[in-house]
């Protein structure tokens, strides 16, 4: 499964375990809202989602995928949370678990900070620092086998990743789409990119492209053997001797290597699934990078395990990864007269300005040609730090990358967004050319 950042909705216990909603008009949706009242269109969207689920379970609709195109300001998180809560309560025999997830880490942080939502949050291991080994994260944890676990020092009892994971599970939810009944994907427009990256891999020269499946399988076996060797090296070390600087450096080296190998093994397994299922689903470019042409294959695999998937986004792209889906319309809460676009100059209107750049290269070029004293350039290794600095600053111009979604710029100081370039991929890119060819030769098309 795709390892994206995620959150969990706590389970709601129904008073009647056999109850099924017969008339949605009689449901009090206000009890699922953490705020005093809904915005315009929110309650109607929640009711439409539940109505669509009724049609799915009755067979009136044959697709489990629901697209929720929610414009900026509509409050997608409130809609999604309330819909998930209602589904848990109204269909207790059918729906035991709801997983709320998003490809955008910034949105996860936003949800985590909103205590009113009451949604336990857990991210990937790499987002939590290792307390034992400075400079490493939870994905580099050296205690990977039963023998190693017995060496855990007391400091590991405070591991931030494990604490977040236990809090998540205490809400009766497991961070695994395979075990969920309802999957809600917020800011789903970014999902396909995440899926494609998750299933892409750089093939080493030893891979025989003419005998791809067997060759990757042999590579996977050799990686697993290498992983076992590094694990044995860790087992021979005294991991509890945290005051030994040289030993700590050796542990860092081995665990970093081991983490990289384990990720390659996981990717090999995913790629072998694709190769055995559909040889037309991928291609290999001139640099020996294996890529999926579309995100359909992994998305269908994900969706097949749940009763309903809600794809929520202000700029929906569901048709790129799903050929058959329903659509729930929402009302724009902001009147048209208040959605006018003005051409402004930062010098004359000195408030916070965020510039959405399609790449770090564009951001750097803009920085090189700007003389304003308060220009904040986002760099690849300091995404969250740059965003936090921008939110605390005044009259700052933030050259951001991949922050077009998932952040909450509320208040009168955050009224200006500039798009430096529409984020279309290059038409000369090998993947884009192959994808266009696939579109032209497809007999079924995209609904």
N, C-alpha and C positions, 0 to 999 in steps of 0.2 A: 504494500500500500504506500501511497505517497506520504512522506513525512512533512506535513505542513504544520505551522503553528496552529494551536487549537484551544478551544475553551469548552467547558461542559455546563449544561443546564442541570441544576439539581432536580432530583425527582420529586414530583408532587403525588401524594397518595390520595386516591379517590375514596369517597365514603362508600360507594357501591362498586365493588370490583367487577360487576357484570354490566354496568351501565354503558350505554352507547348513545351518543347524542342523536336525537331524532329531529329536533328543530333548532337550528343554529340561531334563529331569531330570539329564542328564549334564553340564550346563554348570556351571562353577565360578564362581558369581556373586561370590564373595569378592574376586576379583581386580579387580572394578570398584568396590570400596569403598575410599575413602581413609582410613577409620577401621578400627581393629582388628576390629570386629564390627558386625553389623547390629542395629538395634532390632527388637523384636517386630513382625512383620508386614511389614517392609521387603523382605526377600528374596522373600516370597510375592507382594507387589505387583509387583516387577520381573518375576518369572516370568509373572504374569498379563498384564502389558503385552506381553511377547514372544509369549505364546500368542495374544493377540488379534491381533497383527500377522500371525502365521502364518495365522490364520483370514481376515484381510483379503486377504492375497496369494493365498490359495487360492480366494477367492470365497465362503467359508462365511458371511462377514459382508460386507454391502454398504455399510457406512458406514466412512469413514476417521477418524471422530472418536471418541476414547476419553476418557471422563470418569474422573478419578481423584480421588474425594472423600477427602482425607486429613485427619484431625482434627489439632488442635493437638498438637504433640509427636511426630507420626509421622515427621517428617524428610522432607518432600516433596522438598527439594533433593537429598538423597542418593539417593532413589528415582529422581528424574528424571535425575540425572547418570548413575547406574549403568545405567539403561535405555538412555539415549542411547549410552553407551560400548558396551554389549552389542550393540545394533543395528548400530553401525558395524562391529564386528568380525565378527559372525556373518553379515551379509549384505553383504559388500564390493562385490559386483557390482550390487546394487540401491540401497544406501544409501551415498552419498558425503559427504553433508553433513547435520549435525543443528544446528538453531538453537534455542537455549534463550532464551526471552524472557519478559518480564513487564511488565504495565502499571504496576507500582509501582517508582518510582525507589529507594525505601528498600531494597527487596530486592536491587536491582542492586548498591548499595553494600555490602550485607552479603555478597553472593557475591564481590565484588571483594576484600574484606578477608580472606576465608578462603583463605589461600594453599594449603591442602591440596587444595582443589577443583581448582586449576589451570585455571580457566576464564577466558580472556581476555574482557575486558568493554569494550564501547563504548556510549556513550549518544548522544543527539541532540546536534547541534552546540551548541545553546544552553547545554549544561552545561559547556562548556569556555571559559575566559577567553581573550580575544585578548591575546597578549603585546605586540603593537604598539600597539593602541589601547585605552587604559584605559577601562573602563566598557562595553566591547563584548564580545561572545562570538564563538565561531567561526562562528556562522551569519551574522555581520555582516562576514565577511572581505571586504575590498575587491578582492582579486585574483581576479576572477571570469571574466575572459576571458584568451585567450592573450597579448594585448598587455599586460594588467595583470600577469600572472604573471611576466613578464620583469623587473618592477620589485621583486619580492619582496626585502626585506632579509634578512640572515643570521639575524636573530632568529626569522624565520618557520620556520626549519629545526627549531626546538624547539617548534613548535606542539603543545600537549598533545592536541588532537583528532586531528591527523594521526598522532601517535605511537601513540595508542590504536587508530586505524583500521588502521595498518600491522601492529601486533601481532596484531590480530584476523584480518587477512587472511593473515598468516604461518602461522596455524593451519589454513590451507586452508579457511577459511569466509568467506563474504561476508555482510554484514549485510543480507540481502534474502530475505524469505520466498519469493519467486518462484523462487529458486535452491536452496532447501532440499529435502531428501527427507523429513525428519522435523521437525515443528515442535512444540516443547514449550512450553506457556504456563503458567507458574507464577502462582499467585494469579489464576486466570482469572475469578473472580467480578467483577473490576473491568474486564474486557475490553469488555463491551458499552458501558459509559459512555464508555470511550476511543474506541470506534468511532463512537458517536453524535456525540461532540464533534468528531471528525476530519472528519466529513462534514456538519457544520452550518455555516451561513454567514449573515451578516446582509446582506440584499439592499438596496442603495441605492435611492433613490426613482426613479432613472432606469430601473430594471428594470421592464419591462412584464410583469406577472404573467399576462396573458392570452396572451402569446407568450413564455413563459418560456425555453425552450431557445435560441431565436434571440437573445433579449435578453441572456442570460448569455454566450452565445458572443461577441456584439459587445463586451460589457463585458470579457471576457477578452482580446480583441484589443487594446482600448484600454489595458489594464493592461500587456500585453506591449510595446506601443509606449512607454509611460511608463517601463518597465523599461529599454528600450534607451537612452532619453534619459539616465537616471541613470548607466548604464554608460558612456556617452560622456563624461559629466561627470567620472567617476572617471579615465577614460583621459587626460583633459586635465590632470590634477593630477600633481604630482611626489610620488608616494606614499612615496618613500624619504626625503623630508625630514621625518623624525620629530621634529626639534628645532624645527619651526615650529608654535607653539601654535595660531595662527589656522587654518593649513592642517589640522591634526589635527581641529579642531572641525568644519571643513567636511566632512572625510572621514567623521567620525562621523555627521553629519547625513545625508549622501547614502547611506551604507551602511545606516543604520537604515531610511530610506525604502525603499531597494531590497529589503531583507529582507522588509518588510511586504508590498510589492507581489508579490514572488515567492511568498509564502505564499498570497496571495489568488488568484494565477494557478493554483497547484496545487489549491486548493479548488474553483475553478471547473471545472477538468478533472474532478475526482472527482464533482462534482454533476451535470455533464453526462452522465456515465456512468450515474448513477442515473436521471435523468430519461428518458434514451433507453431504459432497460431496463424500468422499472416505474413508472408514474405514481402508483400507489397506495402506493409505498414511502416517500413523504415527505409533509409538509404544511408550510404557511406560516402562522405565527401572526400575531396582530394587530400585532406590532411588526416584521413583515416578516423574521422569522428563519426560514430554511428548515431543517427538521430531518428526519432519518430517523425513521420510526415505530418501527422495530426495527433491531437490528444484524445481522439475518440476511444482508442483501445483501452488505455488505463481508466478513462472516465467510465466507460461501460462496465468495466470490471468492478469499479467502486460502487456504481449505482445498482448493480445487480444484487447486491447484498442487503439492500435496505428497502423499506416500504415506500419511502418518498424522499426525494432530494429537492431542496429549495435553493435555487440559484439566485442570489440577491445582489444587485449591482445597479449603480447609477448609469453605467454604460454597458448594458448586457451584451455578452458575446456567446450565449448559450449555443447558438446555431453552429458554431465552429467545432463543438465537441459532441453535439447531440442532434440527431436527425428528427426526433419526435419528442415534443414537449408541450406542456400547457403554459399559458401565460396569465398571470394575475396583474391586472392594471391597477395603478395607484394614482391618486389625485395629487397634483403638485401643490404643496402648501403655500407657496409664495406666489402672489398674483403677478401676472405678466408685466404690469406697470412697474413692479419692483425688481424686475430681472433685466433691466437695461444695462448695456455695456458702455462704459465710458473710457476714452483714451486719456490716461492721466500720466503725469510726470512725477516721479518720486520726489524730486526737489521741491515741487510746489505743493505736494500733498505728503508730507513726511510721516507716514505711518509704516507699519510692517508690510513688506512686499516679499512674496514668495514667487520665485521664477522656476517653473517646471521645465527642467532640461531633460531631453531624451537620453543623454549620455554624459559621462563625466568629461568627455572631450569637449562637448558643447559648453558645459559649465566652466571649464578651464579657459576656453577662448573668450567667453563673456567676462570672466574675472580679469583676464589680461588686458581687456580694453575698457575697463571701468575705473573711474577715478574717485568714486564715492568712498568716503572713509569707513563706512560701515557695511562692507560687503562680506558676507559669510559664505565660504565655498565648502560644500559638502565633499568629503573624500570617502573612498570605498570602505576603509576600515573604521570610520567614525560616523556612521549614519545616525544612530540614535543620539550620540553626543551632540552632533550638529543641530538636530531638530530641537533638543532641549535648550541649547544655547539660543536658538532663534526665538523660541517661545518666551525666554526670559529677557530678551533684548528689547530695545526701543529704536524705532526708525531704522531698522536693519533691512538690507536686501539679501535674501537667502537664495542662493543658487543651488537648488535641490535636484536630486535624481531619484525617480521612482517614488515620489511622495504625492502623486496626483490623487491618491485614494488612501483612506484609512487613517487620516488625521483630522482632528477636530479644531478648526481655527475659529473659535467663537469669540465674540466681543468686538467692539468697534475698532480696535487696533489691528484686526486681521481682516481687512476688507478688500485686499488687492491680490489677485492671482494673475500671473503672466505665463502664457505658454510659449516657450522659446521655439519649439518645433513640434509639429504633430508627429507622434511616435509611430510612424510607419516603418517597417523594415526595408532595407535596401532591395530594390528590384533585381540587383545583380548578385545577390546572395544565392549560393547553391541551394540552400534549403527552400528559399522563396520560389526559385525557378521550379524545383521539383514539386512543390506544393501546388503551384499554378498548373503544372502539367497534369497532376492528379485531378484537380478540379475540372479541367477541360475534358478528360477522358472518362470521368465518372458517369455511370449510366443512371444511378439513382439520384444523385444530386443531394443537396441539403435542403430540408424543409424549412 
